[in-house]
Amino acid sequence: MVENDLTELDLRDKDEQATVRRNNSFAPPQVFHQTISTPTGQSQSSTASSAGKSESKGESKGSNDETGLIAIESPMVGTFYTASGPDKPALVSVGANVDSDTVVCLLEAMKIFNEIKAECSGTVVKVLVKNGQAVEFGQKLFMIRPA
């Protein structure tokens, strides 16, 4: 980006969009990743959903009722962060109201921080991942009660 004097690069296909922005010459580029549609995500969601249910049974028998809740899943492998920095407040927490454009967390992959948006409206009921934890593609990150 520096060599070609680019400040923004926007890549899109029918399923996803990625935007890379360079704010100044001293800061590393930032990448914002957004899933545009979910037809392929629905089939992956059912696989991840069944895997998530088997994991949640081991955690707590009383807290595995996810009826009516929407899962926000990881679109990639990376490291989960609740805030934009160690001294910053969490982007969202249990009880927070979110809409489709609300950034709920950051996922770091290959030294690039990706903003993950809720892509639904509602209230955060559960945060399923701890700050700094490695996550897999399709892993449930949050549970949302739809508005």
Backbone bond lengths (Angstrom), bond angles and torsions (degrees), N, CA, C in turn:
res aa  C-N    CA-C-N  psi(-1)  N-CA   C-N-CA  omega(-1)  CA-C   N-CA-C  phi
1 M - - - 1.436 - - 1.530 110.76 -
2 V 1.339 115.56 -39.69 1.460 119.37 -179.86 1.525 110.34 -67.00
3 E 1.333 116.24 -45.46 1.458 120.23 -177.98 1.524 112.80 -60.40
4 N 1.329 116.94 -33.31 1.461 121.24 -178.64 1.522 112.98 -102.04
5 D 1.334 116.77 9.23 1.462 123.93 179.17 1.527 112.13 52.89
6 L 1.344 116.04 44.63 1.459 121.70 177.22 1.520 109.51 -94.49
7 T 1.317 116.76 139.70 1.463 120.45 175.01 1.516 111.56 -108.67
8 E 1.347 118.00 -20.53 1.452 121.02 179.37 1.516 109.80 -150.85
9 L 1.339 115.72 140.89 1.454 122.87 176.49 1.515 106.92 -133.11
10 D 1.310 117.13 124.36 1.456 122.38 -177.01 1.525 108.51 -118.18
11 L 1.346 117.23 117.44 1.463 122.87 -179.83 1.522 108.20 -113.77
12 R 1.333 116.85 132.12 1.460 120.76 -179.16 1.512 109.95 -138.87
13 D 1.328 114.50 145.58 1.454 120.73 165.82 1.521 106.04 -136.14
14 K 1.319 118.30 -171.03 1.460 119.10 -174.08 1.536 112.71 -68.79
15 D 1.336 118.98 -19.67 1.457 121.49 -176.43 1.524 114.78 -108.58
16 E 1.313 118.41 -28.21 1.453 120.25 -172.59 1.512 111.97 -141.39
17 Q 1.322 113.63 162.28 1.458 121.27 175.73 1.519 107.61 -136.53
18 A 1.316 117.18 137.53 1.465 122.07 175.11 1.522 107.85 -132.52
19 T 1.325 115.89 131.09 1.457 121.52 179.22 1.519 108.20 -122.44
20 V 1.318 116.63 129.01 1.460 122.26 177.26 1.521 106.86 -113.90
21 R 1.354 116.03 126.91 1.464 120.65 -179.74 1.516 109.92 -124.83
22 R 1.325 114.86 142.37 1.464 121.46 175.87 1.527 106.13 -116.94
23 N 1.356 116.10 113.97 1.458 120.71 -176.97 1.518 112.77 -78.45
24 N 1.342 116.77 -44.47 1.457 119.97 178.07 1.520 108.72 -150.95
25 S 1.304 116.85 174.82 1.458 120.34 -174.15 1.526 112.81 -72.11
26 F 1.347 118.55 -13.35 1.457 120.57 -177.57 1.518 113.18 -98.51
27 A 1.310 117.52 -19.73 1.466 120.76 -177.45 1.522 110.14 -93.10
28 P 1.347 117.15 144.19 1.463 119.31 176.02 1.525 109.59 -70.20
29 P 1.335 118.52 156.15 1.462 120.73 178.46 1.526 110.94 -61.41
30 Q 1.320 116.35 147.49 1.454 121.92 176.14 1.520 107.81 -107.61
31 V 1.348 116.57 142.64 1.457 120.66 178.80 1.517 108.67 -118.67
32 F 1.318 115.84 133.24 1.450 122.25 176.99 1.515 107.01 -116.76
33 H 1.322 117.22 119.64 1.457 123.10 -175.32 1.515 108.68 -110.47
34 Q 1.326 116.75 134.27 1.447 120.10 -178.82 1.514 109.19 -143.59
35 T 1.326 116.47 131.24 1.452 120.92 174.21 1.514 107.98 -83.55
36 I 1.321 117.15 129.77 1.453 120.62 -175.36 1.523 111.43 -89.36
37 S 1.308 118.39 -44.27 1.458 120.41 178.67 1.517 109.32 -132.88
38 T 1.348 116.67 164.41 1.456 119.48 -174.03 1.522 116.24 -122.06
39 P 1.335 121.64 18.99 1.459 118.40 179.98 1.521 112.94 -58.15
40 T 1.348 118.55 -43.63 1.463 119.69 178.22 1.509 110.24 -76.13
41 G 1.320 118.66 -28.34 1.459 123.18 -179.93 1.512 112.02 -67.05
42 Q 1.353 118.01 -26.09 1.451 120.10 -178.46 1.515 111.22 -67.77
43 S 1.324 118.46 -40.57 1.455 119.49 179.46 1.526 110.34 -70.37
44 Q 1.332 117.01 -36.20 1.457 120.09 177.12 1.514 109.86 -70.22
45 S 1.334 116.79 -33.27 1.456 121.88 -178.74 1.521 111.03 -62.43
46 S 1.342 117.26 -40.49 1.450 119.20 -178.88 1.523 111.07 -66.67
47 T 1.322 117.82 -36.12 1.456 120.91 176.72 1.519 110.18 -67.16
48 A 1.331 116.73 -46.27 1.458 120.61 -180.00 1.513 110.50 -66.80
49 S 1.335 117.13 -34.13 1.454 120.93 -179.38 1.522 110.54 -64.34
50 S 1.334 117.47 -44.13 1.458 119.54 179.68 1.523 110.75 -68.35
51 A 1.339 117.66 -34.63 1.465 120.32 176.69 1.509 110.00 -67.85
52 G 1.340 116.93 -39.89 1.460 121.19 -179.61 1.510 111.58 -65.83
53 K 1.342 118.27 -35.55 1.453 120.62 179.79 1.512 110.76 -66.95
54 S 1.328 117.97 -38.55 1.456 119.52 179.61 1.526 110.39 -68.84
55 E 1.357 117.05 -33.05 1.458 119.89 177.41 1.518 110.97 -70.15
56 S 1.347 117.27 -41.16 1.454 119.75 -175.77 1.520 111.82 -69.77
57 K 1.331 118.62 -25.16 1.463 120.48 178.26 1.517 110.78 -63.22
58 G 1.322 116.79 -34.82 1.453 120.27 179.65 1.517 112.27 -73.81
59 E 1.324 118.12 -25.41 1.447 121.87 -176.48 1.523 112.13 -77.25
60 S 1.322 116.97 -53.28 1.447 120.29 -175.93 1.510 108.93 -161.45
61 K 1.322 116.87 122.91 1.456 119.93 -177.08 1.519 111.17 -69.99
62 G 1.313 119.68 -28.41 1.446 122.12 -177.21 1.517 113.41 -82.52
63 S 1.321 120.23 -16.58 1.461 121.52 -173.00 1.526 113.18 -108.55
64 N 1.332 118.77 16.22 1.457 118.87 -176.25 1.517 112.81 -97.16
65 D 1.347 119.54 11.08 1.455 122.08 176.50 1.521 108.80 -80.77
66 E 1.329 115.93 102.68 1.461 121.45 -177.46 1.519 110.80 -111.19
67 T 1.330 117.50 20.77 1.449 122.13 -179.45 1.524 110.22 -61.24
68 G 1.307 116.19 126.38 1.452 121.22 177.74 1.509 115.09 82.18
69 L 1.328 118.13 -2.88 1.460 120.97 -179.55 1.527 110.07 -94.07
70 I 1.329 115.56 152.07 1.459 121.82 177.16 1.521 108.28 -107.67
71 A 1.316 117.12 132.47 1.464 121.29 178.75 1.525 109.81 -92.31
72 I 1.331 116.25 134.54 1.460 121.20 167.96 1.517 104.71 -95.42
73 E 1.328 116.33 119.61 1.455 121.50 -174.83 1.521 111.26 -108.78
74 S 1.313 115.56 155.03 1.454 121.15 179.17 1.528 110.13 -72.11
75 P 1.347 117.12 127.15 1.456 119.50 178.33 1.526 113.38 -83.70
76 M 1.353 116.30 1.34 1.462 119.77 -176.72 1.528 110.03 -161.10
77 V 1.303 115.35 170.09 1.457 122.35 171.87 1.525 106.86 -83.86
78 G 1.323 117.55 135.26 1.465 119.39 179.89 1.511 111.63 178.45
79 T 1.325 115.25 -166.68 1.465 122.29 177.69 1.516 108.00 -108.98
80 F 1.337 116.15 129.62 1.462 123.98 -175.15 1.523 110.20 -86.22
81 Y 1.334 116.23 131.77 1.467 121.21 175.66 1.525 108.96 -130.62
82 T 1.334 116.62 134.88 1.459 122.09 -179.04 1.518 112.38 -84.57
83 A 1.337 118.16 -16.29 1.463 121.68 -176.00 1.519 109.93 -138.98
84 S 1.331 115.67 165.85 1.458 120.72 -178.85 1.524 112.78 -80.42
85 G 1.323 117.36 -5.64 1.457 121.51 176.97 1.510 110.22 -167.80
86 P 1.331 117.30 163.83 1.461 120.37 -176.64 1.531 113.37 -63.69
87 D 1.329 117.67 -26.99 1.461 120.82 -178.86 1.527 112.37 -101.19
88 K 1.323 117.25 9.81 1.463 122.53 -178.31 1.531 110.13 -100.17
89 P 1.337 117.33 151.80 1.473 120.03 177.02 1.527 111.06 -71.17
90 A 1.322 115.97 158.59 1.466 121.33 178.50 1.525 109.76 -61.28
91 L 1.316 116.43 142.13 1.463 121.45 178.92 1.527 110.68 -61.96
92 V 1.332 117.46 -44.02 1.468 122.91 174.11 1.527 108.35 -143.98
93 S 1.327 115.46 156.96 1.455 120.93 174.99 1.525 107.96 -142.75
94 V 1.318 117.37 176.51 1.462 121.65 -179.64 1.530 108.53 -57.58
95 G 1.327 115.27 132.53 1.462 121.47 -179.11 1.515 113.93 96.03
96 A 1.330 117.86 -11.87 1.467 121.29 -179.46 1.527 110.22 -73.43
97 N 1.328 115.59 140.81 1.461 121.24 173.99 1.517 108.36 -87.93
98 V 1.337 116.94 135.06 1.456 122.12 -179.73 1.522 109.39 -128.32
99 D 1.339 115.38 157.35 1.458 120.46 170.58 1.526 107.06 -128.33
100 S 1.309 116.78 -176.03 1.463 120.11 -172.37 1.526 113.32 -62.54
101 D 1.337 118.49 -24.43 1.464 121.05 -178.54 1.524 113.61 -98.81
102 T 1.322 118.53 1.93 1.460 121.52 -178.98 1.526 110.40 -72.60
103 V 1.335 116.99 125.91 1.466 121.24 174.70 1.523 106.72 -78.39
104 V 1.343 116.70 120.23 1.459 120.91 -175.84 1.525 113.26 -98.95
105 C 1.338 117.37 -23.46 1.457 120.53 179.93 1.520 109.50 -167.23
106 L 1.320 115.25 175.64 1.460 122.27 174.14 1.522 107.66 -119.93
107 L 1.320 116.17 140.62 1.461 121.02 172.87 1.516 107.61 -118.49
108 E 1.320 115.27 124.66 1.463 120.21 178.50 1.517 108.50 -95.20
109 A 1.322 115.00 125.94 1.454 121.37 175.97 1.517 107.48 -137.50
110 M 1.310 117.27 122.02 1.466 123.39 179.31 1.530 111.42 54.82
111 K 1.338 116.24 46.49 1.472 123.68 176.61 1.534 113.45 67.13
112 I 1.329 117.69 15.02 1.451 122.04 177.61 1.525 108.18 -118.02
113 F 1.331 116.26 130.85 1.454 121.73 179.98 1.519 109.59 -92.77
114 N 1.332 116.23 125.60 1.454 123.50 -177.53 1.523 108.92 -111.10
115 E 1.321 117.11 126.00 1.459 121.48 176.94 1.521 108.87 -77.65
116 I 1.329 116.18 130.11 1.457 121.24 177.91 1.522 107.52 -107.89
117 K 1.324 116.09 124.25 1.459 121.53 -178.31 1.523 109.93 -98.89
118 A 1.332 115.53 155.20 1.464 121.78 -177.49 1.522 111.98 -64.24
119 E 1.324 118.19 -39.26 1.459 123.66 -178.40 1.525 113.27 59.82
120 C 1.344 117.35 17.02 1.454 123.32 174.00 1.527 107.40 -157.52
121 S 1.319 116.37 165.54 1.460 120.94 178.32 1.512 109.56 -110.14
122 G 1.334 116.04 140.93 1.453 119.84 178.40 1.512 111.60 160.49
123 T 1.338 114.96 -157.98 1.457 122.70 -177.59 1.526 109.54 -119.13
124 V 1.326 116.63 134.64 1.468 121.18 177.58 1.523 108.56 -68.74
125 V 1.338 116.52 122.14 1.455 122.17 -179.26 1.533 110.69 -102.26
126 K 1.338 116.11 -37.41 1.472 120.80 -178.32 1.520 110.14 -142.32
127 V 1.328 116.21 141.35 1.463 122.80 167.92 1.523 104.23 -108.41
128 L 1.323 117.30 114.93 1.460 121.85 -170.38 1.530 114.13 -94.08
129 V 1.335 117.44 -5.91 1.452 121.48 -175.19 1.521 109.02 -127.63
130 K 1.323 116.18 143.80 1.464 121.44 178.29 1.521 110.97 -89.54
131 N 1.317 115.78 149.85 1.464 121.96 178.55 1.526 110.24 -55.77
132 G 1.327 116.89 130.64 1.459 121.67 178.80 1.515 114.49 86.46
133 Q 1.325 117.71 -0.85 1.462 121.66 -177.71 1.531 110.79 -80.94
134 A 1.320 116.52 142.49 1.466 121.83 174.73 1.520 108.52 -74.49
135 V 1.339 116.36 138.87 1.460 121.04 179.09 1.523 109.85 -126.12
136 E 1.315 114.92 156.47 1.454 122.97 179.81 1.525 109.88 -103.45
137 F 1.311 116.53 162.81 1.458 121.79 173.88 1.525 109.09 -59.91
138 G 1.325 117.65 131.26 1.461 121.70 177.68 1.512 114.98 82.95
139 Q 1.330 118.41 -3.51 1.462 121.07 179.72 1.523 109.78 -70.16
140 K 1.331 115.86 137.76 1.468 120.72 178.41 1.528 109.25 -69.59
141 L 1.347 115.37 131.84 1.460 121.31 179.34 1.525 111.23 -107.28
142 F 1.323 116.73 -43.44 1.460 123.30 -177.91 1.509 109.38 -137.94
143 M 1.341 115.92 155.59 1.450 121.93 170.45 1.527 106.53 -116.90
144 I 1.338 116.08 130.69 1.456 122.99 -175.53 1.529 109.44 -119.04
145 R 1.344 116.31 132.72 1.461 120.70 171.73 1.525 105.95 -89.66
146 P 1.344 118.07 116.07 1.470 120.96 -175.17 1.532 111.64 -60.20
147 A 1.336 114.74 147.59 1.476 120.75 179.18 1.508 110.12 -79.42
